[in-house]
Amino acid sequence: MNAAADRGTSQSVDESLSTQSTSATPAPAPTATGASAEQAVYATSTSRTTATTPDLLRNRFDAREWAGAFGDLGTLIPFVVGYIAVAGMDPFGVLLAFGAALVFTGFFYRTPMPVQPMKAIGAIATAQGTALALTPATIAGAGLITGLLWLALGMSGLAQRLARLVTRPVTAGVILGLGLLLSWQALNFIATNWLLGAVAAAVTMVLLRVLPLAAMPALLLSGVVAAFWMDPTLVGALAQIEPGLHSPVFALAGISWNEFGVAALALALPQVPLTLGNGLIAVTSEHNRLFPGRPQTQRTVSLTTGAINIGSSLIGGVPMCHGAGGLAGHVRFGARTGGAPVMLGGLLLGLALFFSDSVATLFRLFPTPILGVILLAAGIELMRGAGRPQGERGARLTMLATAALCLWHVGLAFLVGLALQFVFRLPRPGQ
């Protein structure tokens, strides 16, 4: 298929997706030719990088999935570096947990469902870790508490019932706000070297339109070249890397009740509204809009969120979730199946097992402006998919207010959106 034809296919998919419900709608019936519903709806993306595949019943591990696998590095690398450098986490446990969670998620969902650090917990751990006397065991404890919470909400069905209380304007506001927030963070990253960031962003956006499969490889390659150019000591540091086999240890051994209390009140509790808004409702809505042939429920997402956090806490990982921004990043750069998270997870498992002692050096290959460009592409993708809620009284105001507050705090924005939703549903005086 030539480039023009590919763009035409993408535009028709955009139009069809704009009418899709954001709830988990059932897949359409098989066509007369015998093709399955999932075969018919696979080419689903709001970007100009749509793909086709024989079916959605299996993962793919081709060039498109490889490119999309790195679409969430802009979030992953900064948080991992912060956890290791500031919070004192063992890089082996952090990378092992992320790798295992990504492989599990890719095979379970068979779509590019992401695995990301929980941002509220990550921000508190890196910015206030010293003041709160946080230890790696405390952070692991927060992962265990968070995992048990979302596992219980999923198993009881309460996660699904909570999600039904949230209207489309609130969900759209969170998605739009996350897109704005990612774009703002991206500009801050790009500002560390405006020349490199601006050139990389311009080239990437052009490639995403005319040669999408080349966008991510070109971006990563330019980042590596720039890293060597800006940091002459990097060559010597890489030459000193030696592989060494590591094995997991039980991370919760010796954790005190005081550390559990700090984990619950200072870390897990502030994360709840953020995970409910972004890691449960928004990501499920965005996933089902992009992949209506493989719809998921909030209950399922809650269960897998709980499972990966419980597993992570046992081996020294950090709290993690599924997020709409990560999904947008994977899809924007080409991912269409679970092959992308499986491959990224495999790479992280390899780093954990053999090169975790050198992860800080390896991450220097990805300059901050390059990570900013990846974040910017994900932010734009999210904003494009937010849509325009109509019909309900106060729908647009609720959406815009929620989106604006996301620039300050996503969890608080979600709660304010719920409050506005309630207010606008009250009967008017005289009615």
N, C-alpha and C positions, 0 to 999 in steps of 0.2 A: 504494500500500500504506500503510495507516495505521500509527501508531506501535506499537500493540499487536501487529499482525501481524508487523511487522518484528522486534520483540523475540522473538516466538515462533519465527520463522525462525532467529534468531540462536542461541537455546537449542538447537534441534535440531542446528544445525551444531556447536555446542560438543560435544554428546554424540557425534556421529559422528567428530569430530576426535580425541577422547580415545582412540579405538581405532586411530588411524592409526599405522603404524610410522614411526619417525623416520628410517629409511633411505630411500634413493631408490627407492621402489617404483614398478613400472610402472603407468601409467594404466589404469583399467578399460576394458573393451571397450565399443564403441558400444552404445547402447540400441536397443530394437526400433524406436523412432521415427526412428532415423537420426541422432539428436543425437550429437555427438562426446563422448568422455570428458571433454574439457576443458570443454565446455559444462555437463556434469552436475556438475562439482565446483567450479565457479568460486566459489560462495558460501562461501568458506573463510576463517574468522577466529575467534579465540577471544574477540573482543570482541563487544559488542552492536551493532556497526556493519556487519553483513554486507551484501553487495551481490549483485546478480545482473547478468549481462551476457550478450549473445548468444554470445560465445565469448571464449576467451583467446588467440586467434591475432592479435589486434590490441590496441594500446594505446588507452586512453581518455583524454580530456582534458576531463572534465566537472568539475562542482563538487566531487564526492567526491574526485577525484584532486588537485584544487587544494588541498583541505583537508589531505589526507594528505601532500602534498609538503613541508609545513613541519614534519612530525612529528619531524625529526631536528635542528632548529635548536639544541636545548639542548646538543648535543655540538659541532656545527659552529662556531657563532659563538665560544664561549670559546676553542677551540683556534686558530681563525683569528686572533683578536685577539692571543692569546699569541705566535703565530709572528711576527706583524707587529711588535708593540710590543716584545717582549723579544728575539726571535731575529733581528730585523732583516730578515725576509723581505720581498721586494717583493710588495705586495698584488695587483698585476696577475697575476704568475705563479701565486700561490696560488689566486686565484679562477678564473683561466682553467683551471688543471688540474682543480680540483673540478668546474667546469661541464662541461668536455669529458668527464670520467670519468662523471659522472651521466648525460649524454645517451647516451653509448655503452652504459652499463650498462642504462638503461631500454629502449633498442631491442634490446639483445642478449637480455636475460632476459624482457622483457615482463611482469615482475612488479616490485613495489616493492623490488627488491634495493638496499640502500643503499650509499653510498660515504662513509666516515668517515675522519678522521685516525687514524693509528696512535697509540694512546694512550701506549705506553711511550716511543716516540721523541719524541712531543710533550711528555710530562712532563719528560723529560731535557733536551730542547732549551730549554724555558722555565724550568726550575728550576735547571739546572746549566750552561746555555749559556756563561755568563761564565767559570766555573771551567775548563771544557773548551776554551775559546777557539773555540767553534763559529762557523762562518761560514755564510752562506746556501749557499755551494758545498758545504760539508760536509753540510748537511741534504739538498741535492739528490743528493749522492753516496750518502747512506744510502738514498734512494729508488731509485736505480739498482741498488745491491747487493741490496736487498730484492726489487726487481722481477725481477732475474735469477734469484735464488734460487727464488722461487715459480713462475716460468716453467719453470725446470728441473725442479722437483718435479712440476709438472703434466704436462709433456711426457714425463717418464720414467715416469709412473704411480706414483711413489713417494708422492705426496700421498695417493692413494687407498689404497695399502697401509698407510700410517701411520694413516689414519683408521679402517681396519678393526680395528686393534689396540685401539681405544678402546671401552669398553663403555658401555651406556646410563647407568648410574649416574654415570659421570664426566661425560658430556655433559649430563645433567640437572643435575648439580651446578654446572657452569659456567654454564648458562642461569639457574638459580636465583640463583647468586652474582652474576651480572651484573645481574639484576633488583634484588637487594639493594643492590649498589654504585650503580646509577643512582639508586635511591630515596634513598640516603644523600647522594649528591652533590646531588640535587634539594632535599633539606631544607636543605642548606648554602646553596644559592642562594636559597631562599625566606626563609631567616633574615636575609638582608640587608634585608628589609622585610617583617616578618611579616604586617602588616595587608594589604598588597597581595597577597602570596603566598597567604595563607590564603583570602581572598575569591576570588581568581582560581582557586585549586585547587578550592574548593567549587563554584563556578559551572560550571567545566569538567567536573568529574566528573558533575554532574547533567545537563548538556547531552549528554555522551557516552552517557547512558542514554536520554534522552527525545527529543533532537533532535541526533543526532550530527554532521550536516553543519554545524551552527552553532557547534560547539565551537571549532574552530581559528580561524575568522574572528572570533568574539567574543573569544577570548583575545588574538589579535594586536591587535585594535582597542583593547581595554582597556589593553594594553601601550603602545600609541602615545599614548593619552590620558594615561596615568600618566607617561610619559616627558616630555611637554610640561608636565605639572603639577609634576613634581619638579625639572625643569631648565629654567627660563625662558630660558636662553641657547640652547637647542636651535633655536628658531625662527630666530634670527639666523644660526646656523651652517648650517642647511639652506638659507637664502636665499643664502648665499655659494657654494653648490656650482655649479660649472660643468663641463659635460661636456668630455672631452678624449680623443681617439682614441689608443689605445696599440697597440703591436705587440710580439710575443714576441721574446725574445733567447735565445741558447743559454746555458743556465745553468751548464754544466759547463766552459766555457772557462776555462782557467787553473787548474783545480783541481790541487792538489799530491798527491803520493803520501802525504804525512803526513795530509792532510785525508781521503783515502780510508781510511787506516788508522783514524783516529778514527771515521769514519762506520761502518766495519765493526764495530769492537770496542765502541765506546761507545754506538752507536745501533742498528744493525741486529741485532746478536747478542741483546741483551736483549729484542728484540721478537719473536723467533722463537716461543717457547712461547706467548706471548699470541695471536699470529696463528693458530697451529696450533689452539689451543683455541677461541678465539672467532671469528676471522675465516675459519676454514675449517670446522671440525667443527660448532661450535654453530650458526653461521648456516645451514649446509647442512641440518642437522637441523631447525631451526625453519622454514626455507623450505619444506621438503618436507612438514612437518606442516601448514602453513597452505595450501600450494598443491600438493596431491598430484597434480593434473592436469598440473603442469609441473615434474616432479622434476628436480633438478640433482645432479651428482656433485661430490665434493670435487676431482676432477681439473679440472672446468670452473671452479669457483670459484678454484682455485689459478692457473689460466691467466689468468683475467681480472684477478686481483690482480696478477700479474706484469705484464700488459700496461699497466694503468693507472699503475702505479708507474714503469715505464720511460718512458712518455710524460710523466708528471708531472715526472720528474727533468730532462728535456731542456728544459723551458720555465720552470723555476724554481718548481715546485710542491713540495708536501711529501709524505712517505710516507703512503699511504692504504690502506684495506682495506674489505672488506665486513664488517659486524658485526651480531650478533643484536639488539643494542639498537636500532640504527637501523631494522632491519626491523620490530621491534615498534612503534617510534614511528610510522613511516609507516602501518602497518596500523591502529593504534589510532585514528588520526584520519581514517581512511576510504580510504586508498589500496588499490587492488586490482590495478592493472596497472602497467606500466612508464611510463605517462603521468606519474605523480607525479615520479619522478626526472628524467625528461626536462624537465618544466616547471621544476623547481627548478634543474636544470643550465642551462637557457636563461636564467633570471634571473641566475645567477651569471656566465654568459658576458657578458651585457649589462653587469653591474656592472664586470666586468674590463675590457672594451673601452672603456667610456665614463666610468666613475665610480670607478675603483680608487683614485684619489687621495683620494677622500672616503669611503672605506668605513668608517673609524673613526667618522665623524659619522653615517652612515646606520645603523650598528649600535647607536647610542645610542637608536634608536627601540624597541629590544627590551630593557627593563629586566631585570636579573638574576633577580628573582623570577618573571617570566613564563617565562624559559628554564627555571627550576626546575620549573614546572608541566608543561612539555612533557616534561622528563626523568622526572618522577614518573609520568606516564601511561605512558611507555615502560617504566619499571621494573616497574610493576604488571602490564603486559601480559606481560612476560617471565616474571615469577614465576608467573602463572596458567598459562603454557604449559609449565612445567618438568615437571609430571607426578610420579608416584610409582613409581619403579622397584621391581619385585617379582621374586621368584624366585631371584635370585642371593644367595649367602651374602655378608653384609656390604654389600648394595646400598645400604640406607638410610644406613648410617654413611659409606660412601664419598661418597654424594651430599651429605650434610650437612657433612662435613668439607671437601669441595671448595668448597661454597658459602660456608662461613664464611671460608675463607682468601682467597676472591675479594675480600673487603672490604679485604684488605691488598695482594695482588698476584695478578692473574688468571693470569699465566703460571706463577707458583710453585704456585698452587692446582691448576692443571692437572697439573703434574708430580707433586704429592703425590697427587692422585686416581689417576693412573696407577700409582704405587707401591702404594697401598692395593688397587687392582684386582689387581695381581700377588700381593700377600700373601694376599688372600682366595681366590685361585685355587689356592694351594698346598694339597696334600693334608694333612688333619689327621693328627696322630700316631695310628698304629694303623690307618690306612686303607690 
